Amino acid sequence: MSNAEKLKNFLTQEVIPDLEEAIDEMFSFIEKAKMASIADKEELQDLQEMHSECKEIVAEIEAGEMDEEEAAGLLAEFVDMKTADEE
């Protein structure tokens, strides 16, 4: 399996679902609190931006626009980010 395919699978099976869950939780929290702090709004915006970036990366891979070296670098970054979040 190529690095691009590994990256695509990791994003679609791990990262994007986790981001969607975090976004849903943040919306729910803001709705329950009836008011969001600036920090809450910024965190929600950051999550939404990361979600969009991940979707764009998947689209690049599907279009064949990402080389193996770039995919390997991104995969390593996302794996490091995911393992840091789990600690």
PDB file of N, CA, C and O in Angstrom, chain B, residues numbered from 101:
ATOM      1  N   MET B 101       0.853  -1.180   0.000  1.00  0.00           N
ATOM      2  CA  MET B 101       0.000   0.000   0.000  1.00  0.00           C
ATOM      3  C   MET B 101       0.899   1.244   0.000  1.00  0.00           C
ATOM      4  O   MET B 101       1.875   1.311   0.747  1.00  0.00           O
ATOM      5  N   SER B 102       0.568   2.204  -0.826  1.00  0.00           N
ATOM      6  CA  SER B 102       1.368   3.418  -0.928  1.00  0.00           C
ATOM      7  C   SER B 102       1.144   4.320   0.286  1.00  0.00           C
ATOM      8  O   SER B 102       0.162   4.177   1.015  1.00  0.00           O
ATOM      9  N   ASN B 103       2.074   5.246   0.485  1.00  0.00           N
ATOM     10  CA  ASN B 103       1.928   6.212   1.579  1.00  0.00           C
ATOM     11  C   ASN B 103       0.677   7.056   1.393  1.00  0.00           C
ATOM     12  O   ASN B 103       0.007   7.404   2.366  1.00  0.00           O
ATOM     13  N   ALA B 104       0.364   7.382   0.153  1.00  0.00           N
ATOM     14  CA  ALA B 104      -0.834   8.179  -0.119  1.00  0.00           C
ATOM     15  C   ALA B 104      -2.089   7.417   0.301  1.00  0.00           C
ATOM     16  O   ALA B 104      -2.993   7.992   0.907  1.00  0.00           O
ATOM     17  N   GLU B 105      -2.144   6.132  -0.017  1.00  0.00           N
ATOM     18  CA  GLU B 105      -3.301   5.320   0.378  1.00  0.00           C
ATOM     19  C   GLU B 105      -3.367   5.160   1.897  1.00  0.00           C
ATOM     20  O   GLU B 105      -4.449   5.204   2.482  1.00  0.00           O
ATOM     21  N   LYS B 106      -2.213   4.975   2.531  1.00  0.00           N
ATOM     22  CA  LYS B 106      -2.182   4.879   3.995  1.00  0.00           C
ATOM     23  C   LYS B 106      -2.697   6.174   4.623  1.00  0.00           C
ATOM     24  O   LYS B 106      -3.475   6.152   5.576  1.00  0.00           O
ATOM     25  N   LEU B 107      -2.243   7.307   4.066  1.00  0.00           N
ATOM     26  CA  LEU B 107      -2.682   8.609   4.572  1.00  0.00           C
ATOM     27  C   LEU B 107      -4.184   8.770   4.385  1.00  0.00           C
ATOM     28  O   LEU B 107      -4.892   9.187   5.302  1.00  0.00           O
ATOM     29  N   LYS B 108      -4.661   8.440   3.203  1.00  0.00           N
ATOM     30  CA  LYS B 108      -6.101   8.555   2.925  1.00  0.00           C
ATOM     31  C   LYS B 108      -6.912   7.697   3.897  1.00  0.00           C
ATOM     32  O   LYS B 108      -7.908   8.159   4.455  1.00  0.00           O
ATOM     33  N   ASN B 109      -6.487   6.458   4.096  1.00  0.00           N
ATOM     34  CA  ASN B 109      -7.197   5.576   5.026  1.00  0.00           C
ATOM     35  C   ASN B 109      -7.158   6.105   6.445  1.00  0.00           C
ATOM     36  O   ASN B 109      -8.169   6.075   7.147  1.00  0.00           O
ATOM     37  N   PHE B 110      -6.008   6.588   6.876  1.00  0.00           N
ATOM     38  CA  PHE B 110      -5.882   7.114   8.233  1.00  0.00           C
ATOM     39  C   PHE B 110      -6.794   8.322   8.424  1.00  0.00           C
ATOM     40  O   PHE B 110      -7.463   8.452   9.449  1.00  0.00           O
ATOM     41  N   LEU B 111      -6.814   9.201   7.430  1.00  0.00           N
ATOM     42  CA  LEU B 111      -7.673  10.389   7.534  1.00  0.00           C
ATOM     43  C   LEU B 111      -9.146  10.018   7.541  1.00  0.00           C
ATOM     44  O   LEU B 111      -9.908  10.521   8.367  1.00  0.00           O
ATOM     45  N   THR B 112      -9.553   9.146   6.631  1.00  0.00           N
ATOM     46  CA  THR B 112     -10.982   8.834   6.508  1.00  0.00           C
ATOM     47  C   THR B 112     -11.492   7.931   7.626  1.00  0.00           C
ATOM     48  O   THR B 112     -12.672   7.986   7.972  1.00  0.00           O
ATOM     49  N   GLN B 113     -10.621   7.105   8.193  1.00  0.00           N
ATOM     50  CA  GLN B 113     -11.072   6.167   9.219  1.00  0.00           C
ATOM     51  C   GLN B 113     -10.791   6.635  10.640  1.00  0.00           C
ATOM     52  O   GLN B 113     -11.468   6.207  11.575  1.00  0.00           O
ATOM     53  N   GLU B 114      -9.809   7.502  10.816  1.00  0.00           N
ATOM     54  CA  GLU B 114      -9.422   7.914  12.162  1.00  0.00           C
ATOM     55  C   GLU B 114      -9.636   9.412  12.404  1.00  0.00           C
ATOM     56  O   GLU B 114     -10.414   9.810  13.271  1.00  0.00           O
ATOM     57  N   VAL B 115      -8.941  10.219  11.634  1.00  0.00           N
ATOM     58  CA  VAL B 115      -8.863  11.649  11.917  1.00  0.00           C
ATOM     59  C   VAL B 115     -10.185  12.371  11.652  1.00  0.00           C
ATOM     60  O   VAL B 115     -10.688  13.078  12.525  1.00  0.00           O
ATOM     61  N   ILE B 116     -10.746  12.200  10.461  1.00  0.00           N
ATOM     62  CA  ILE B 116     -11.976  12.923  10.115  1.00  0.00           C
ATOM     63  C   ILE B 116     -13.133  12.546  11.039  1.00  0.00           C
ATOM     64  O   ILE B 116     -13.835  13.443  11.507  1.00  0.00           O
ATOM     65  N   PRO B 117     -13.366  11.255  11.325  1.00  0.00           N
ATOM     66  CA  PRO B 117     -14.442  10.933  12.280  1.00  0.00           C
ATOM     67  C   PRO B 117     -14.218  11.541  13.668  1.00  0.00           C
ATOM     68  O   PRO B 117     -15.167  11.991  14.311  1.00  0.00           O
ATOM     69  N   ASP B 118     -12.954  11.553  14.131  1.00  0.00           N
ATOM     70  CA  ASP B 118     -12.660  12.162  15.429  1.00  0.00           C
ATOM     71  C   ASP B 118     -12.937  13.660  15.407  1.00  0.00           C
ATOM     72  O   ASP B 118     -13.481  14.210  16.364  1.00  0.00           O
ATOM     73  N   LEU B 119     -12.564  14.314  14.320  1.00  0.00           N
ATOM     74  CA  LEU B 119     -12.826  15.754  14.197  1.00  0.00           C
ATOM     75  C   LEU B 119     -14.327  16.039  14.164  1.00  0.00           C
ATOM     76  O   LEU B 119     -14.802  16.981  14.798  1.00  0.00           O
ATOM     77  N   GLU B 120     -15.064  15.218  13.422  1.00  0.00           N
ATOM     78  CA  GLU B 120     -16.517  15.410  13.354  1.00  0.00           C
ATOM     79  C   GLU B 120     -17.154  15.236  14.728  1.00  0.00           C
ATOM     80  O   GLU B 120     -18.068  15.977  15.092  1.00  0.00           O
ATOM     81  N   GLU B 121     -16.674  14.263  15.485  1.00  0.00           N
ATOM     82  CA  GLU B 121     -17.196  14.052  16.840  1.00  0.00           C
ATOM     83  C   GLU B 121     -16.864  15.250  17.737  1.00  0.00           C
ATOM     84  O   GLU B 121     -17.715  15.706  18.500  1.00  0.00           O
ATOM     85  N   ALA B 122     -15.641  15.755  17.647  1.00  0.00           N
ATOM     86  CA  ALA B 122     -15.238  16.906  18.454  1.00  0.00           C
ATOM     87  C   ALA B 122     -16.042  18.151  18.080  1.00  0.00           C
ATOM     88  O   ALA B 122     -16.422  18.931  18.953  1.00  0.00           O
ATOM     89  N   ILE B 123     -16.299  18.336  16.792  1.00  0.00           N
ATOM     90  CA  ILE B 123     -17.102  19.477  16.336  1.00  0.00           C
ATOM     91  C   ILE B 123     -18.519  19.361  16.878  1.00  0.00           C
ATOM     92  O   ILE B 123     -19.080  20.342  17.366  1.00  0.00           O
ATOM     93  N   ASP B 124     -19.101  18.168  16.795  1.00  0.00           N
ATOM     94  CA  ASP B 124     -20.455  17.952  17.322  1.00  0.00           C
ATOM     95  C   ASP B 124     -20.516  18.225  18.827  1.00  0.00           C
ATOM     96  O   ASP B 124     -21.461  18.845  19.315  1.00  0.00           O
ATOM     97  N   GLU B 125     -19.497  17.753  19.557  1.00  0.00           N
ATOM     98  CA  GLU B 125     -19.454  17.986  21.000  1.00  0.00           C
ATOM     99  C   GLU B 125     -19.346  19.477  21.316  1.00  0.00           C
ATOM    100  O   GLU B 125     -19.988  19.965  22.245  1.00  0.00           O
ATOM    101  N   MET B 126     -18.539  20.193  20.547  1.00  0.00           N
ATOM    102  CA  MET B 126     -18.365  21.626  20.773  1.00  0.00           C
ATOM    103  C   MET B 126     -19.665  22.373  20.475  1.00  0.00           C
ATOM    104  O   MET B 126     -20.043  23.272  21.227  1.00  0.00           O
ATOM    105  N   PHE B 127     -20.359  22.013  19.381  1.00  0.00           N
ATOM    106  CA  PHE B 127     -21.657  22.623  19.081  1.00  0.00           C
ATOM    107  C   PHE B 127     -22.635  22.358  20.218  1.00  0.00           C
ATOM    108  O   PHE B 127     -23.353  23.263  20.644  1.00  0.00           O
ATOM    109  N   SER B 128     -22.667  21.136  20.706  1.00  0.00           N
ATOM    110  CA  SER B 128     -23.570  20.765  21.791  1.00  0.00           C
ATOM    111  C   SER B 128     -23.249  21.557  23.049  1.00  0.00           C
ATOM    112  O   SER B 128     -24.154  22.055  23.719  1.00  0.00           O
ATOM    113  N   PHE B 129     -21.973  21.674  23.371  1.00  0.00           N
ATOM    114  CA  PHE B 129     -21.554  22.432  24.550  1.00  0.00           C
ATOM    115  C   PHE B 129     -21.976  23.885  24.436  1.00  0.00           C
ATOM    116  O   PHE B 129     -22.514  24.456  25.385  1.00  0.00           O
ATOM    117  N   ILE B 130     -21.735  24.484  23.279  1.00  0.00           N
ATOM    118  CA  ILE B 130     -22.086  25.893  23.061  1.00  0.00           C
ATOM    119  C   ILE B 130     -23.598  26.080  23.151  1.00  0.00           C
ATOM    120  O   ILE B 130     -24.076  27.057  23.728  1.00  0.00           O
ATOM    121  N   GLU B 131     -24.348  25.135  22.576  1.00  0.00           N
ATOM    122  CA  GLU B 131     -25.809  25.218  22.611  1.00  0.00           C
ATOM    123  C   GLU B 131     -26.332  25.123  24.047  1.00  0.00           C
ATOM    124  O   GLU B 131     -27.224  25.878  24.434  1.00  0.00           O
ATOM    125  N   LYS B 132     -25.783  24.206  24.828  1.00  0.00           N
ATOM    126  CA  LYS B 132     -26.219  24.041  26.213  1.00  0.00           C
ATOM    127  C   LYS B 132     -25.853  25.245  27.070  1.00  0.00           C
ATOM    128  O   LYS B 132     -26.618  25.639  27.950  1.00  0.00           O
ATOM    129  N   ALA B 133     -24.706  25.820  26.821  1.00  0.00           N
ATOM    130  CA  ALA B 133     -24.244  26.962  27.602  1.00  0.00           C
ATOM    131  C   ALA B 133     -24.967  28.247  27.193  1.00  0.00           C
ATOM    132  O   ALA B 133     -24.914  29.248  27.908  1.00  0.00           O
ATOM    133  N   LYS B 134     -25.636  28.217  26.054  1.00  0.00           N
ATOM    134  CA  LYS B 134     -26.367  29.365  25.499  1.00  0.00           C
ATOM    135  C   LYS B 134     -25.464  30.547  25.154  1.00  0.00           C
ATOM    136  O   LYS B 134     -25.919  31.571  24.646  1.00  0.00           O
ATOM    137  N   MET B 135     -24.186  30.380  25.441  1.00  0.00           N
ATOM    138  CA  MET B 135     -23.247  31.454  25.149  1.00  0.00           C
ATOM    139  C   MET B 135     -21.862  30.837  25.023  1.00  0.00           C
ATOM    140  O   MET B 135     -21.481  29.989  25.830  1.00  0.00           O
ATOM    141  N   ALA B 136     -21.130  31.247  24.043  1.00  0.00           N
ATOM    142  CA  ALA B 136     -19.799  30.695  23.838  1.00  0.00           C
ATOM    143  C   ALA B 136     -18.746  31.768  24.089  1.00  0.00           C
ATOM    144  O   ALA B 136     -18.892  32.920  23.683  1.00  0.00           O
ATOM    145  N   SER B 137     -17.693  31.359  24.763  1.00  0.00           N
ATOM    146  CA  SER B 137     -16.582  32.287  24.970  1.00  0.00           C
ATOM    147  C   SER B 137     -15.816  32.421  23.653  1.00  0.00           C
ATOM    148  O   SER B 137     -16.006  31.643  22.718  1.00  0.00           O
ATOM    149  N   ILE B 138     -14.966  33.406  23.612  1.00  0.00           N
ATOM    150  CA  ILE B 138     -14.140  33.603  22.421  1.00  0.00           C
ATOM    151  C   ILE B 138     -13.257  32.373  22.214  1.00  0.00           C
ATOM    152  O   ILE B 138     -13.053  31.938  21.080  1.00  0.00           O
ATOM    153  N   ALA B 139     -12.740  31.820  23.293  1.00  0.00           N
ATOM    154  CA  ALA B 139     -11.885  30.624  23.192  1.00  0.00           C
ATOM    155  C   ALA B 139     -12.662  29.443  22.615  1.00  0.00           C
ATOM    156  O   ALA B 139     -12.130  28.696  21.794  1.00  0.00           O
ATOM    157  N   ASP B 140     -13.921  29.269  23.039  1.00  0.00           N
ATOM    158  CA  ASP B 140     -14.756  28.189  22.514  1.00  0.00           C
ATOM    159  C   ASP B 140     -14.987  28.368  21.017  1.00  0.00           C
ATOM    160  O   ASP B 140     -14.899  27.411  20.247  1.00  0.00           O
ATOM    161  N   LYS B 141     -15.279  29.586  20.617  1.00  0.00           N
ATOM    162  CA  LYS B 141     -15.516  29.863  19.200  1.00  0.00           C
ATOM    163  C   LYS B 141     -14.246  29.622  18.385  1.00  0.00           C
ATOM    164  O   LYS B 141     -14.304  29.085  17.279  1.00  0.00           O
ATOM    165  N   GLU B 142     -13.101  30.022  18.938  1.00  0.00           N
ATOM    166  CA  GLU B 142     -11.834  29.807  18.233  1.00  0.00           C
ATOM    167  C   GLU B 142     -11.524  28.318  18.114  1.00  0.00           C
ATOM    168  O   GLU B 142     -11.055  27.861  17.071  1.00  0.00           O
ATOM    169  N   GLU B 143     -11.787  27.558  19.186  1.00  0.00           N
ATOM    170  CA  GLU B 143     -11.542  26.121  19.134  1.00  0.00           C
ATOM    171  C   GLU B 143     -12.435  25.459  18.086  1.00  0.00           C
ATOM    172  O   GLU B 143     -11.981  24.603  17.328  1.00  0.00           O
ATOM    173  N   LEU B 144     -13.701  25.858  18.047  1.00  0.00           N
ATOM    174  CA  LEU B 144     -14.624  25.326  17.046  1.00  0.00           C
ATOM    175  C   LEU B 144     -14.141  25.668  15.641  1.00  0.00           C
ATOM    176  O   LEU B 144     -14.158  24.817  14.751  1.00  0.00           O
ATOM    177  N   GLN B 145     -13.716  26.897  15.444  1.00  0.00           N
ATOM    178  CA  GLN B 145     -13.220  27.312  14.132  1.00  0.00           C
ATOM    179  C   GLN B 145     -11.969  26.511  13.749  1.00  0.00           C
ATOM    180  O   GLN B 145     -11.832  26.091  12.600  1.00  0.00           O
ATOM    181  N   ASP B 146     -11.060  26.299  14.704  1.00  0.00           N
ATOM    182  CA  ASP B 146      -9.851  25.511  14.434  1.00  0.00           C
ATOM    183  C   ASP B 146     -10.211  24.087  14.032  1.00  0.00           C
ATOM    184  O   ASP B 146      -9.635  23.545  13.089  1.00  0.00           O
ATOM    185  N   LEU B 147     -11.159  23.474  14.740  1.00  0.00           N
ATOM    186  CA  LEU B 147     -11.593  22.114  14.418  1.00  0.00           C
ATOM    187  C   LEU B 147     -12.198  22.052  13.014  1.00  0.00           C
ATOM    188  O   LEU B 147     -11.918  21.130  12.248  1.00  0.00           O
ATOM    189  N   GLN B 148     -13.029  23.043  12.689  1.00  0.00           N
ATOM    190  CA  GLN B 148     -13.659  23.080  11.367  1.00  0.00           C
ATOM    191  C   GLN B 148     -12.625  23.268  10.258  1.00  0.00           C
ATOM    192  O   GLN B 148     -12.739  22.668   9.189  1.00  0.00           O
ATOM    193  N   GLU B 149     -11.612  24.105  10.515  1.00  0.00           N
ATOM    194  CA  GLU B 149     -10.562  24.325   9.519  1.00  0.00           C
ATOM    195  C   GLU B 149      -9.751  23.050   9.305  1.00  0.00           C
ATOM    196  O   GLU B 149      -9.434  22.696   8.170  1.00  0.00           O
ATOM    197  N   MET B 150      -9.415  22.360  10.399  1.00  0.00           N
ATOM    198  CA  MET B 150      -8.653  21.121  10.277  1.00  0.00           C
ATOM    199  C   MET B 150      -9.467  20.071   9.516  1.00  0.00           C
ATOM    200  O   MET B 150      -8.925  19.329   8.696  1.00  0.00           O
ATOM    201  N   HIS B 151     -10.764  20.017   9.793  1.00  0.00           N
ATOM    202  CA  HIS B 151     -11.658  19.086   9.094  1.00  0.00           C
ATOM    203  C   HIS B 151     -11.632  19.372   7.590  1.00  0.00           C
ATOM    204  O   HIS B 151     -11.511  18.451   6.782  1.00  0.00           O
ATOM    205  N   SER B 152     -11.744  20.638   7.220  1.00  0.00           N
ATOM    206  CA  SER B 152     -11.711  21.026   5.805  1.00  0.00           C
ATOM    207  C   SER B 152     -10.373  20.667   5.164  1.00  0.00           C
ATOM    208  O   SER B 152     -10.331  20.175   4.037  1.00  0.00           O
ATOM    209  N   GLU B 153      -9.279  20.916   5.886  1.00  0.00           N
ATOM    210  CA  GLU B 153      -7.959  20.593   5.355  1.00  0.00           C
ATOM    211  C   GLU B 153      -7.813  19.087   5.121  1.00  0.00           C
ATOM    212  O   GLU B 153      -7.251  18.660   4.113  1.00  0.00           O
ATOM    213  N   CYS B 154      -8.319  18.295   6.055  1.00  0.00           N
ATOM    214  CA  CYS B 154      -8.242  16.836   5.891  1.00  0.00           C
ATOM    215  C   CYS B 154      -9.031  16.385   4.671  1.00  0.00           C
ATOM    216  O   CYS B 154      -8.570  15.533   3.911  1.00  0.00           O
ATOM    217  N   LYS B 155     -10.222  16.955   4.478  1.00  0.00           N
ATOM    218  CA  LYS B 155     -11.034  16.622   3.304  1.00  0.00           C
ATOM    219  C   LYS B 155     -10.301  17.008   2.012  1.00  0.00           C
ATOM    220  O   LYS B 155     -10.355  16.280   1.021  1.00  0.00           O
ATOM    221  N   GLU B 156      -9.611  18.164   2.031  1.00  0.00           N
ATOM    222  CA  GLU B 156      -8.865  18.610   0.860  1.00  0.00           C
ATOM    223  C   GLU B 156      -7.704  17.662   0.559  1.00  0.00           C
ATOM    224  O   GLU B 156      -7.417  17.376  -0.603  1.00  0.00           O
ATOM    225  N   ILE B 157      -7.040  17.177   1.602  1.00  0.00           N
ATOM    226  CA  ILE B 157      -5.937  16.233   1.419  1.00  0.00           C
ATOM    227  C   ILE B 157      -6.456  14.945   0.774  1.00  0.00           C
ATOM    228  O   ILE B 157      -5.842  14.410  -0.149  1.00  0.00           O
ATOM    229  N   VAL B 158      -7.588  14.459   1.271  1.00  0.00           N
ATOM    230  CA  VAL B 158      -8.186  13.245   0.690  1.00  0.00           C
ATOM    231  C   VAL B 158      -8.519  13.484  -0.784  1.00  0.00           C
ATOM    232  O   VAL B 158      -8.274  12.616  -1.622  1.00  0.00           O
ATOM    233  N   ALA B 159      -9.069  14.641  -1.102  1.00  0.00           N
ATOM    234  CA  ALA B 159      -9.399  14.959  -2.499  1.00  0.00           C
ATOM    235  C   ALA B 159      -8.135  15.011  -3.363  1.00  0.00           C
ATOM    236  O   ALA B 159      -8.143  14.544  -4.502  1.00  0.00           O
ATOM    237  N   GLU B 160      -7.052  15.575  -2.826  1.00  0.00           N
ATOM    238  CA  GLU B 160      -5.781  15.609  -3.564  1.00  0.00           C
ATOM    239  C   GLU B 160      -5.281  14.205  -3.868  1.00  0.00           C
ATOM    240  O   GLU B 160      -4.829  13.917  -4.976  1.00  0.00           O
ATOM    241  N   ILE B 161      -5.370  13.334  -2.862  1.00  0.00           N
ATOM    242  CA  ILE B 161      -4.919  11.949  -3.048  1.00  0.00           C
ATOM    243  C   ILE B 161      -5.763  11.262  -4.110  1.00  0.00           C
ATOM    244  O   ILE B 161      -5.237  10.590  -4.997  1.00  0.00           O
ATOM    245  N   GLU B 162      -7.076  11.437  -4.012  1.00  0.00           N
ATOM    246  CA  GLU B 162      -7.972  10.793  -4.979  1.00  0.00           C
ATOM    247  C   GLU B 162      -7.746  11.301  -6.400  1.00  0.00           C
ATOM    248  O   GLU B 162      -7.958  10.571  -7.369  1.00  0.00           O
ATOM    249  N   ALA B 163      -7.314  12.557  -6.517  1.00  0.00           N
ATOM    250  CA  ALA B 163      -7.046  13.135  -7.835  1.00  0.00           C
ATOM    251  C   ALA B 163      -5.635  12.815  -8.324  1.00  0.00           C
ATOM    252  O   ALA B 163      -5.260  13.191  -9.435  1.00  0.00           O
ATOM    253  N   GLY B 164      -4.855  12.121  -7.494  1.00  0.00           N
ATOM    254  CA  GLY B 164      -3.494  11.773  -7.876  1.00  0.00           C
ATOM    255  C   GLY B 164      -2.534  12.942  -7.861  1.00  0.00           C
ATOM    256  O   GLY B 164      -1.526  12.931  -8.567  1.00  0.00           O
ATOM    257  N   GLU B 165      -2.844  13.965  -7.050  1.00  0.00           N
ATOM    258  CA  GLU B 165      -2.041  15.183  -7.028  1.00  0.00           C
ATOM    259  C   GLU B 165      -1.029  15.227  -5.884  1.00  0.00           C
ATOM    260  O   GLU B 165      -0.383  16.255  -5.680  1.00  0.00           O
ATOM    261  N   MET B 166      -0.877  14.130  -5.134  1.00  0.00           N
ATOM    262  CA  MET B 166       0.054  14.134  -4.015  1.00  0.00           C
ATOM    263  C   MET B 166       1.136  13.085  -4.245  1.00  0.00           C
ATOM    264  O   MET B 166       0.851  11.926  -4.548  1.00  0.00           O
ATOM    265  N   ASP B 167       2.388  13.525  -4.093  1.00  0.00           N
ATOM    266  CA  ASP B 167       3.476  12.565  -4.275  1.00  0.00           C
ATOM    267  C   ASP B 167       3.698  11.782  -2.976  1.00  0.00           C
ATOM    268  O   ASP B 167       3.227  12.167  -1.906  1.00  0.00           O
ATOM    269  N   GLU B 168       4.415  10.694  -3.104  1.00  0.00           N
ATOM    270  CA  GLU B 168       4.626   9.766  -1.981  1.00  0.00           C
ATOM    271  C   GLU B 168       5.385  10.407  -0.825  1.00  0.00           C
ATOM    272  O   GLU B 168       5.106  10.130   0.342  1.00  0.00           O
ATOM    273  N   GLU B 169       6.341  11.261  -1.157  1.00  0.00           N
ATOM    274  CA  GLU B 169       7.147  11.906  -0.114  1.00  0.00           C
ATOM    275  C   GLU B 169       6.286  12.842   0.732  1.00  0.00           C
ATOM    276  O   GLU B 169       6.373  12.830   1.959  1.00  0.00           O
ATOM    277  N   GLU B 170       5.467  13.640   0.084  1.00  0.00           N
ATOM    278  CA  GLU B 170       4.571  14.545   0.803  1.00  0.00           C
ATOM    279  C   GLU B 170       3.574  13.745   1.643  1.00  0.00           C
ATOM    280  O   GLU B 170       3.292  14.103   2.786  1.00  0.00           O
ATOM    281  N   ALA B 171       3.044  12.665   1.075  1.00  0.00           N
ATOM    282  CA  ALA B 171       2.087  11.818   1.799  1.00  0.00           C
ATOM    283  C   ALA B 171       2.733  11.209   3.037  1.00  0.00           C
ATOM    284  O   ALA B 171       2.108  11.150   4.096  1.00  0.00           O
ATOM    285  N   ALA B 172       3.977  10.756   2.915  1.00  0.00           N
ATOM    286  CA  ALA B 172       4.685  10.162   4.045  1.00  0.00           C
ATOM    287  C   ALA B 172       4.885  11.185   5.152  1.00  0.00           C
ATOM    288  O   ALA B 172       4.713  10.868   6.329  1.00  0.00           O
ATOM    289  N   GLY B 173       5.245  12.399   4.789  1.00  0.00           N
ATOM    290  CA  GLY B 173       5.434  13.470   5.776  1.00  0.00           C
ATOM    291  C   GLY B 173       4.147  13.823   6.493  1.00  0.00           C
ATOM    292  O   GLY B 173       4.131  13.975   7.714  1.00  0.00           O
ATOM    293  N   LEU B 174       3.067  13.954   5.733  1.00  0.00           N
ATOM    294  CA  LEU B 174       1.767  14.274   6.333  1.00  0.00           C
ATOM    295  C   LEU B 174       1.274  13.135   7.220  1.00  0.00           C
ATOM    296  O   LEU B 174       0.730  13.372   8.298  1.00  0.00           O
ATOM    297  N   LEU B 175       1.465  11.909   6.767  1.00  0.00           N
ATOM    298  CA  LEU B 175       1.046  10.752   7.554  1.00  0.00           C
ATOM    299  C   LEU B 175       1.760  10.754   8.903  1.00  0.00           C
ATOM    300  O   LEU B 175       1.131  10.548   9.941  1.00  0.00           O
ATOM    301  N   ALA B 176       3.068  10.985   8.891  1.00  0.00           N
ATOM    302  CA  ALA B 176       3.839  11.028  10.136  1.00  0.00           C
ATOM    303  C   ALA B 176       3.326  12.132  11.058  1.00  0.00           C
ATOM    304  O   ALA B 176       3.210  11.923  12.265  1.00  0.00           O
ATOM    305  N   GLU B 177       3.019  13.305  10.501  1.00  0.00           N
ATOM    306  CA  GLU B 177       2.497  14.419  11.307  1.00  0.00           C
ATOM    307  C   GLU B 177       1.152  14.055  11.935  1.00  0.00           C
ATOM    308  O   GLU B 177       0.937  14.296  13.123  1.00  0.00           O
ATOM    309  N   PHE B 178       0.259  13.482  11.152  1.00  0.00           N
ATOM    310  CA  PHE B 178      -1.063  13.138  11.679  1.00  0.00           C
ATOM    311  C   PHE B 178      -0.985  12.029  12.723  1.00  0.00           C
ATOM    312  O   PHE B 178      -1.710  12.063  13.718  1.00  0.00           O
ATOM    313  N   VAL B 179      -0.114  11.048  12.506  1.00  0.00           N
ATOM    314  CA  VAL B 179       0.045   9.972  13.491  1.00  0.00           C
ATOM    315  C   VAL B 179       0.601  10.559  14.797  1.00  0.00           C
ATOM    316  O   VAL B 179       0.133  10.210  15.880  1.00  0.00           O
ATOM    317  N   ASP B 180       1.589  11.441  14.697  1.00  0.00           N
ATOM    318  CA  ASP B 180       2.131  12.083  15.901  1.00  0.00           C
ATOM    319  C   ASP B 180       1.058  12.895  16.631  1.00  0.00           C
ATOM    320  O   ASP B 180       0.963  12.845  17.857  1.00  0.00           O
ATOM    321  N   MET B 181       0.264  13.632  15.879  1.00  0.00           N
ATOM    322  CA  MET B 181      -0.802  14.449  16.464  1.00  0.00           C
ATOM    323  C   MET B 181      -1.823  13.569  17.168  1.00  0.00           C
ATOM    324  O   MET B 181      -2.258  13.874  18.278  1.00  0.00           O
ATOM    325  N   LYS B 182      -2.202  12.480  16.518  1.00  0.00           N
ATOM    326  CA  LYS B 182      -3.215  11.567  17.073  1.00  0.00           C
ATOM    327  C   LYS B 182      -2.695  10.896  18.338  1.00  0.00           C
ATOM    328  O   LYS B 182      -3.433  10.786  19.318  1.00  0.00           O
ATOM    329  N   THR B 183      -1.461  10.452  18.340  1.00  0.00           N
ATOM    330  CA  THR B 183      -0.920   9.785  19.522  1.00  0.00           C
ATOM    331  C   THR B 183      -0.720  10.777  20.659  1.00  0.00           C
ATOM    332  O   THR B 183      -0.860  10.410  21.826  1.00  0.00           O
ATOM    333  N   ALA B 184      -0.395  12.027  20.341  1.00  0.00           N
ATOM    334  CA  ALA B 184      -0.254  13.054  21.383  1.00  0.00           C
ATOM    335  C   ALA B 184      -1.598  13.349  22.037  1.00  0.00           C
ATOM    336  O   ALA B 184      -1.667  13.574  23.246  1.00  0.00           O
ATOM    337  N   ASP B 185      -2.674  13.348  21.236  1.00  0.00           N
ATOM    338  CA  ASP B 185      -4.022  13.588  21.767  1.00  0.00           C
ATOM    339  C   ASP B 185      -4.485  12.466  22.682  1.00  0.00           C
ATOM    340  O   ASP B 185      -5.252  12.702  23.615  1.00  0.00           O
ATOM    341  N   GLU B 186      -4.022  11.242  22.422  1.00  0.00           N
ATOM    342  CA  GLU B 186      -4.467  10.093  23.196  1.00  0.00           C
ATOM    343  C   GLU B 186      -3.736   9.964  24.519  1.00  0.00           C
ATOM    344  O   GLU B 186      -4.172   9.217  25.395  1.00  0.00           O
ATOM    345  N   GLU B 187      -2.629  10.681  24.679  1.00  0.00           N
ATOM    346  CA  GLU B 187      -1.847  10.588  25.915  1.00  0.00           C
ATOM    347  C   GLU B 187      -2.429  11.405  27.029  1.00  0.00           C
ATOM    348  O   GLU B 187      -1.880  11.427  28.131  1.00  0.00           O
TER     349      GLU B 187
END
